[in-house]
Amino acid sequence: MTTKNIDALPLLSRRQASRGILLAIGGAALFACGGGSTNGTGAQAGNGSGNGTGTGDGNGTTTDPEGTTTGSATEWASGGTKSMTGASSYPDPFATPATACVLAVAATEGPCTEAADQVRKDISEGYTGLPMRLALRVVDSSCKPIAGAKVKVWHTQISGSYSGDTPNNQMCLKDRADSAKHYFRGAQTTDENGRVDFDSCFPGWYRGRAVHIHFTVSLGGRSFTSQLVFDQDLVNEIFTNHAEYKGYGLPDTTNSTDNIVGRGDLAGYTLKTARMSDGAMLASKDLVVNLA
């Protein structure tokens, strides 16, 4: 059976696109953030012991009473955004002004969009995974910050499924019940420095696409849409070693073989990343757009 690339499909009549197109998407159980299991098997986790004491694993990570692995500066955390215990001290990835601002390359929004805006900073809805602060700065081609722009992001959960009322739920959702959920979707307005932050989890993958995040920047009736990816070595590390991800195996498509981002300047799509002291990921990018 041939699996269609759900992001590369044309958007000729977005609602009509949901009729007559079948995609065999492998099932994977959803994860509840309050769970205590981080074994990467895809089973829904149970509750922690609640005994008020944490346990160590001998390698620098600590598990709290609810079973959340908080991680460290040398170990990735798990358990979702509740593990971002050091968020108030994360460094500013935009401490210096943007320079050499080359316009970003547009990319398809794909069929897994959602019309409604989920205006919030934490977009996880309690789902689990490697906690991630996604920091974006919107600037123009002269490197001037663009304030007051709406930045909308969306990506899959750990199992590779989207949420929401999409133009093609049959293709985008592994569980039809997720049409009433909106996990890993969010919208924020840029501040005077052109910045927005989203608290999320590292995305999952599905057949035919590299691990990626969609975004749209809008202002004054104009918009720009593209996608973001992660360094391939980092992706391989996470899906090989992280307890919550390794059960899904390595993605079948790399950045360079992806039929969307692999066609252009890959560096222009790639996020900068760093591991924080609590084991969370800080992923950042200057989005250079023309909205004039």
Sequence and secondary structure as in RCSB ss.txt:
>XXXX:A:sequence
MTTKNIDALPLLSRRQASRGILLAIGGAALFACGGGSTNGTGAQAGNGSGNGTGTGDGNGTTTDPEGTTTGSATE
WASGGTKSMTGASSYPDPFATPATACVLAVAATEGPCTEAADQVRKDISEGYTGLPMRLALRVVDSSCKPIAGAK
VKVWHTQISGSYSGDTPNNQMCLKDRADSAKHYFRGAQTTDENGRVDFDSCFPGWYRGRAVHIHFTVSLGGRSFT
SQLVFDQDLVNEIFTNHAEYKGYGLPDTTNSTDNIVGRGDLAGYTLKTARMSDGAMLASKDLVVNLA
>XXXX:A:secstr
     TTTS  SSTTGGGSS            TT    SSSS         S  EE SSS EE TT  B  BTTB
   SSGGG TTGGG   TTSS   S          S   SS  B SB STT  SSEEEEEEEEE TT  B TT E
EEEE   TTS   SS TTHHHH SSGGGGG  TTEEEEE  TTSEEEEEEE     TTS SEEEEEEEETTEEEE
EEEE  HHHHHHHHHH TTTGGG S SS TTT TTGGGS HHHHB EEEE TTS EEEEEEEE    
